[in-house]
Amino acid sequence: MTSTRPAAEDFLRLDRQICFSLNAASRAFGGLYRVLLKDLGLTYPQYLVMLALWEEPESEGLPVKRLGERLRLDSGTLSPLLKRLEASGLVRRERSARDERSVNVTPTEAGVALKERAVEVPRSIARATGFELDEIEDLRERLNRLTEALDTATLG
């Protein structure tokens, strides 16, 4: 009788590594986003900033610190991104009236108008995956659970 259980060495195969599969998928997504975002004049990280800002009431914007937390980016990465978006006329950075130590980021009129053109990006991504919408949602939920578990393991 033969065992169908993989040998311990089999788990060291490259094609068995979840980290490799996630990295390959991330790179493939990056390539597709690069093509889709070119017409919007955005890089993928800039697109993520705009997505976060579009979720907020236009008049309030987001404090830079909160934006960094939402995007999981440190200030050394986020600050240059915001400078480029500001230079492109898509966002405005202003000191908070409530707390002068805090800087709020709000989309400009051009930044708000860009949202209408960006609506097609997630649709194009969904089509490119070949997945049904419920499969995409399930995958997103599983990846969020994985991220939470790994964050807990790292911190614990």
Rosetta constraint file for C-alpha pairs under 8 A:
AtomPair CA 6 CA 10 HARMONIC 6.03 0.50
AtomPair CA 6 CA 11 HARMONIC 7.64 0.50
AtomPair CA 7 CA 11 HARMONIC 7.39 0.50
AtomPair CA 8 CA 12 HARMONIC 7.54 0.50
AtomPair CA 9 CA 13 HARMONIC 7.18 0.50
AtomPair CA 10 CA 16 HARMONIC 7.48 0.50
AtomPair CA 11 CA 16 HARMONIC 5.88 0.50
AtomPair CA 11 CA 17 HARMONIC 7.37 0.50
AtomPair CA 12 CA 16 HARMONIC 6.93 0.50
AtomPair CA 12 CA 17 HARMONIC 7.37 0.50
AtomPair CA 13 CA 17 HARMONIC 6.93 0.50
AtomPair CA 14 CA 20 HARMONIC 7.08 0.50
AtomPair CA 15 CA 20 HARMONIC 7.44 0.50
AtomPair CA 15 CA 21 HARMONIC 7.59 0.50
AtomPair CA 17 CA 21 HARMONIC 6.53 0.50
AtomPair CA 18 CA 22 HARMONIC 6.07 0.50
AtomPair CA 19 CA 23 HARMONIC 6.02 0.50
AtomPair CA 20 CA 24 HARMONIC 6.05 0.50
AtomPair CA 21 CA 25 HARMONIC 6.13 0.50
AtomPair CA 22 CA 26 HARMONIC 6.00 0.50
AtomPair CA 23 CA 27 HARMONIC 6.16 0.50
AtomPair CA 24 CA 28 HARMONIC 6.21 0.50
AtomPair CA 25 CA 29 HARMONIC 6.10 0.50
AtomPair CA 26 CA 30 HARMONIC 6.05 0.50
AtomPair CA 27 CA 31 HARMONIC 6.28 0.50
AtomPair CA 28 CA 32 HARMONIC 6.41 0.50
AtomPair CA 29 CA 33 HARMONIC 6.02 0.50
AtomPair CA 30 CA 34 HARMONIC 6.01 0.50
AtomPair CA 30 CA 44 HARMONIC 7.30 0.50
AtomPair CA 31 CA 35 HARMONIC 6.58 0.50
AtomPair CA 32 CA 36 HARMONIC 6.28 0.50
AtomPair CA 32 CA 125 HARMONIC 7.65 0.50
AtomPair CA 33 CA 37 HARMONIC 5.71 0.50
AtomPair CA 33 CA 44 HARMONIC 6.45 0.50
AtomPair CA 33 CA 125 HARMONIC 7.86 0.50
AtomPair CA 34 CA 38 HARMONIC 6.05 0.50
AtomPair CA 34 CA 43 HARMONIC 6.62 0.50
AtomPair CA 34 CA 44 HARMONIC 6.73 0.50
AtomPair CA 35 CA 39 HARMONIC 7.90 0.50
AtomPair CA 36 CA 40 HARMONIC 7.83 0.50
AtomPair CA 36 CA 121 HARMONIC 6.43 0.50
AtomPair CA 36 CA 124 HARMONIC 7.98 0.50
AtomPair CA 37 CA 41 HARMONIC 6.28 0.50
AtomPair CA 37 CA 42 HARMONIC 5.45 0.50
AtomPair CA 37 CA 43 HARMONIC 6.46 0.50
AtomPair CA 37 CA 44 HARMONIC 7.18 0.50
AtomPair CA 37 CA 47 HARMONIC 7.75 0.50
AtomPair CA 37 CA 121 HARMONIC 7.56 0.50
AtomPair CA 38 CA 42 HARMONIC 6.17 0.50
AtomPair CA 38 CA 43 HARMONIC 7.42 0.50
AtomPair CA 40 CA 114 HARMONIC 7.40 0.50
AtomPair CA 40 CA 117 HARMONIC 7.41 0.50
AtomPair CA 40 CA 118 HARMONIC 7.24 0.50
AtomPair CA 42 CA 46 HARMONIC 5.71 0.50
AtomPair CA 42 CA 47 HARMONIC 5.93 0.50
AtomPair CA 43 CA 47 HARMONIC 6.13 0.50
AtomPair CA 44 CA 48 HARMONIC 6.36 0.50
AtomPair CA 45 CA 49 HARMONIC 6.44 0.50
AtomPair CA 45 CA 81 HARMONIC 7.53 0.50
AtomPair CA 46 CA 50 HARMONIC 6.31 0.50
AtomPair CA 46 CA 81 HARMONIC 6.41 0.50
AtomPair CA 46 CA 82 HARMONIC 7.89 0.50
AtomPair CA 46 CA 85 HARMONIC 7.11 0.50
AtomPair CA 47 CA 51 HARMONIC 6.13 0.50
AtomPair CA 48 CA 52 HARMONIC 6.29 0.50
AtomPair CA 48 CA 71 HARMONIC 7.26 0.50
AtomPair CA 49 CA 53 HARMONIC 6.27 0.50
AtomPair CA 49 CA 67 HARMONIC 7.55 0.50
AtomPair CA 49 CA 71 HARMONIC 7.45 0.50
AtomPair CA 50 CA 54 HARMONIC 5.98 0.50
AtomPair CA 50 CA 107 HARMONIC 7.60 0.50
AtomPair CA 50 CA 111 HARMONIC 7.59 0.50
AtomPair CA 51 CA 55 HARMONIC 6.56 0.50
AtomPair CA 52 CA 56 HARMONIC 7.14 0.50
AtomPair CA 52 CA 67 HARMONIC 7.28 0.50
AtomPair CA 52 CA 70 HARMONIC 7.67 0.50
AtomPair CA 52 CA 71 HARMONIC 7.99 0.50
AtomPair CA 53 CA 58 HARMONIC 7.98 0.50
AtomPair CA 53 CA 61 HARMONIC 6.29 0.50
AtomPair CA 53 CA 62 HARMONIC 6.78 0.50
AtomPair CA 53 CA 105 HARMONIC 7.77 0.50
AtomPair CA 53 CA 106 HARMONIC 6.66 0.50
AtomPair CA 53 CA 107 HARMONIC 6.65 0.50
AtomPair CA 54 CA 58 HARMONIC 7.47 0.50
AtomPair CA 54 CA 107 HARMONIC 7.61 0.50
AtomPair CA 54 CA 112 HARMONIC 7.18 0.50
AtomPair CA 54 CA 115 HARMONIC 7.34 0.50
AtomPair CA 56 CA 60 HARMONIC 7.03 0.50
AtomPair CA 56 CA 61 HARMONIC 5.95 0.50
AtomPair CA 56 CA 62 HARMONIC 7.25 0.50
AtomPair CA 57 CA 61 HARMONIC 6.50 0.50
AtomPair CA 58 CA 106 HARMONIC 6.74 0.50
AtomPair CA 58 CA 107 HARMONIC 7.05 0.50
AtomPair CA 59 CA 106 HARMONIC 7.38 0.50
AtomPair CA 60 CA 104 HARMONIC 7.85 0.50
AtomPair CA 60 CA 106 HARMONIC 6.90 0.50
AtomPair CA 61 CA 104 HARMONIC 6.05 0.50
AtomPair CA 61 CA 105 HARMONIC 5.27 0.50
AtomPair CA 61 CA 106 HARMONIC 4.22 0.50
AtomPair CA 61 CA 107 HARMONIC 7.21 0.50
AtomPair CA 62 CA 66 HARMONIC 6.51 0.50
AtomPair CA 62 CA 67 HARMONIC 6.14 0.50
AtomPair CA 62 CA 104 HARMONIC 5.18 0.50
AtomPair CA 62 CA 105 HARMONIC 5.25 0.50
AtomPair CA 62 CA 106 HARMONIC 6.62 0.50
AtomPair CA 63 CA 67 HARMONIC 6.22 0.50
AtomPair CA 63 CA 102 HARMONIC 6.36 0.50
AtomPair CA 63 CA 103 HARMONIC 5.45 0.50
AtomPair CA 63 CA 104 HARMONIC 4.10 0.50
AtomPair CA 63 CA 105 HARMONIC 6.07 0.50
AtomPair CA 64 CA 68 HARMONIC 6.15 0.50
AtomPair CA 64 CA 102 HARMONIC 7.29 0.50
AtomPair CA 64 CA 103 HARMONIC 5.78 0.50
AtomPair CA 64 CA 104 HARMONIC 5.85 0.50
AtomPair CA 64 CA 105 HARMONIC 6.41 0.50
AtomPair CA 65 CA 69 HARMONIC 6.37 0.50
AtomPair CA 65 CA 75 HARMONIC 7.72 0.50
AtomPair CA 65 CA 102 HARMONIC 7.80 0.50
AtomPair CA 66 CA 70 HARMONIC 6.20 0.50
AtomPair CA 67 CA 71 HARMONIC 6.17 0.50
AtomPair CA 68 CA 72 HARMONIC 5.61 0.50
AtomPair CA 68 CA 73 HARMONIC 4.81 0.50
AtomPair CA 68 CA 74 HARMONIC 5.97 0.50
AtomPair CA 68 CA 75 HARMONIC 6.76 0.50
AtomPair CA 68 CA 78 HARMONIC 6.61 0.50
AtomPair CA 69 CA 73 HARMONIC 6.54 0.50
AtomPair CA 69 CA 74 HARMONIC 7.90 0.50
AtomPair CA 73 CA 77 HARMONIC 6.24 0.50
AtomPair CA 73 CA 78 HARMONIC 6.10 0.50
AtomPair CA 74 CA 78 HARMONIC 6.09 0.50
AtomPair CA 75 CA 79 HARMONIC 5.58 0.50
AtomPair CA 76 CA 80 HARMONIC 7.25 0.50
AtomPair CA 77 CA 81 HARMONIC 6.78 0.50
AtomPair CA 78 CA 82 HARMONIC 6.21 0.50
AtomPair CA 79 CA 83 HARMONIC 6.19 0.50
AtomPair CA 80 CA 84 HARMONIC 6.24 0.50
AtomPair CA 81 CA 85 HARMONIC 6.28 0.50
AtomPair CA 82 CA 86 HARMONIC 5.97 0.50
AtomPair CA 82 CA 91 HARMONIC 7.51 0.50
AtomPair CA 83 CA 87 HARMONIC 6.06 0.50
AtomPair CA 84 CA 88 HARMONIC 6.16 0.50
AtomPair CA 85 CA 89 HARMONIC 6.40 0.50
AtomPair CA 85 CA 90 HARMONIC 5.46 0.50
AtomPair CA 85 CA 91 HARMONIC 5.82 0.50
AtomPair CA 86 CA 90 HARMONIC 5.69 0.50
AtomPair CA 86 CA 91 HARMONIC 4.81 0.50
AtomPair CA 86 CA 92 HARMONIC 5.74 0.50
AtomPair CA 86 CA 93 HARMONIC 7.45 0.50
AtomPair CA 89 CA 108 HARMONIC 6.83 0.50
AtomPair CA 89 CA 110 HARMONIC 6.74 0.50
AtomPair CA 89 CA 111 HARMONIC 7.30 0.50
AtomPair CA 90 CA 107 HARMONIC 5.76 0.50
AtomPair CA 90 CA 108 HARMONIC 5.30 0.50
AtomPair CA 90 CA 109 HARMONIC 7.46 0.50
AtomPair CA 90 CA 110 HARMONIC 5.53 0.50
AtomPair CA 90 CA 111 HARMONIC 4.13 0.50
AtomPair CA 90 CA 112 HARMONIC 7.82 0.50
AtomPair CA 91 CA 105 HARMONIC 6.55 0.50
AtomPair CA 91 CA 106 HARMONIC 5.50 0.50
AtomPair CA 91 CA 107 HARMONIC 4.17 0.50
AtomPair CA 91 CA 108 HARMONIC 5.02 0.50
AtomPair CA 91 CA 111 HARMONIC 6.20 0.50
AtomPair CA 92 CA 105 HARMONIC 5.66 0.50
AtomPair CA 92 CA 106 HARMONIC 5.36 0.50
AtomPair CA 92 CA 107 HARMONIC 6.15 0.50
AtomPair CA 92 CA 108 HARMONIC 6.23 0.50
AtomPair CA 93 CA 103 HARMONIC 6.36 0.50
AtomPair CA 93 CA 104 HARMONIC 5.64 0.50
AtomPair CA 93 CA 105 HARMONIC 4.61 0.50
AtomPair CA 93 CA 106 HARMONIC 6.64 0.50
AtomPair CA 94 CA 103 HARMONIC 5.41 0.50
AtomPair CA 94 CA 104 HARMONIC 5.36 0.50
AtomPair CA 94 CA 105 HARMONIC 6.61 0.50
AtomPair CA 95 CA 99 HARMONIC 7.57 0.50
AtomPair CA 95 CA 100 HARMONIC 5.53 0.50
AtomPair CA 95 CA 101 HARMONIC 7.14 0.50
AtomPair CA 95 CA 102 HARMONIC 5.88 0.50
AtomPair CA 95 CA 103 HARMONIC 4.32 0.50
AtomPair CA 95 CA 104 HARMONIC 6.07 0.50
AtomPair CA 96 CA 100 HARMONIC 5.32 0.50
AtomPair CA 96 CA 101 HARMONIC 7.40 0.50
AtomPair CA 96 CA 102 HARMONIC 5.50 0.50
AtomPair CA 96 CA 103 HARMONIC 5.48 0.50
AtomPair CA 96 CA 104 HARMONIC 5.90 0.50
AtomPair CA 107 CA 111 HARMONIC 4.89 0.50
AtomPair CA 107 CA 112 HARMONIC 5.92 0.50
AtomPair CA 108 CA 112 HARMONIC 6.19 0.50
AtomPair CA 109 CA 113 HARMONIC 6.09 0.50
AtomPair CA 110 CA 114 HARMONIC 6.16 0.50
AtomPair CA 111 CA 115 HARMONIC 7.00 0.50
AtomPair CA 112 CA 116 HARMONIC 7.88 0.50
AtomPair CA 113 CA 117 HARMONIC 7.52 0.50
AtomPair CA 114 CA 118 HARMONIC 6.24 0.50
AtomPair CA 115 CA 119 HARMONIC 6.43 0.50
AtomPair CA 119 CA 123 HARMONIC 7.36 0.50
AtomPair CA 120 CA 124 HARMONIC 6.13 0.50
AtomPair CA 121 CA 125 HARMONIC 6.21 0.50
AtomPair CA 122 CA 126 HARMONIC 6.04 0.50
AtomPair CA 123 CA 127 HARMONIC 6.25 0.50
AtomPair CA 124 CA 128 HARMONIC 6.12 0.50
AtomPair CA 125 CA 129 HARMONIC 6.40 0.50
AtomPair CA 126 CA 130 HARMONIC 6.89 0.50
AtomPair CA 126 CA 131 HARMONIC 6.84 0.50
AtomPair CA 126 CA 132 HARMONIC 7.91 0.50
AtomPair CA 126 CA 133 HARMONIC 7.43 0.50
AtomPair CA 126 CA 136 HARMONIC 7.62 0.50
AtomPair CA 127 CA 131 HARMONIC 7.31 0.50
AtomPair CA 131 CA 135 HARMONIC 5.85 0.50
AtomPair CA 131 CA 136 HARMONIC 6.21 0.50
AtomPair CA 132 CA 136 HARMONIC 6.41 0.50
AtomPair CA 133 CA 137 HARMONIC 6.22 0.50
AtomPair CA 134 CA 138 HARMONIC 6.07 0.50
AtomPair CA 135 CA 139 HARMONIC 6.08 0.50
AtomPair CA 136 CA 140 HARMONIC 6.12 0.50
AtomPair CA 137 CA 141 HARMONIC 6.19 0.50
AtomPair CA 138 CA 142 HARMONIC 6.17 0.50
AtomPair CA 139 CA 143 HARMONIC 6.09 0.50
AtomPair CA 140 CA 144 HARMONIC 6.16 0.50
AtomPair CA 141 CA 145 HARMONIC 6.25 0.50
AtomPair CA 142 CA 146 HARMONIC 6.12 0.50
AtomPair CA 143 CA 147 HARMONIC 6.09 0.50
AtomPair CA 144 CA 148 HARMONIC 6.21 0.50
AtomPair CA 145 CA 149 HARMONIC 6.13 0.50
AtomPair CA 146 CA 150 HARMONIC 6.11 0.50
AtomPair CA 147 CA 151 HARMONIC 6.01 0.50
AtomPair CA 148 CA 152 HARMONIC 6.13 0.50
AtomPair CA 149 CA 153 HARMONIC 6.13 0.50
AtomPair CA 150 CA 154 HARMONIC 6.03 0.50
AtomPair CA 151 CA 155 HARMONIC 6.12 0.50
AtomPair CA 152 CA 156 HARMONIC 5.61 0.50
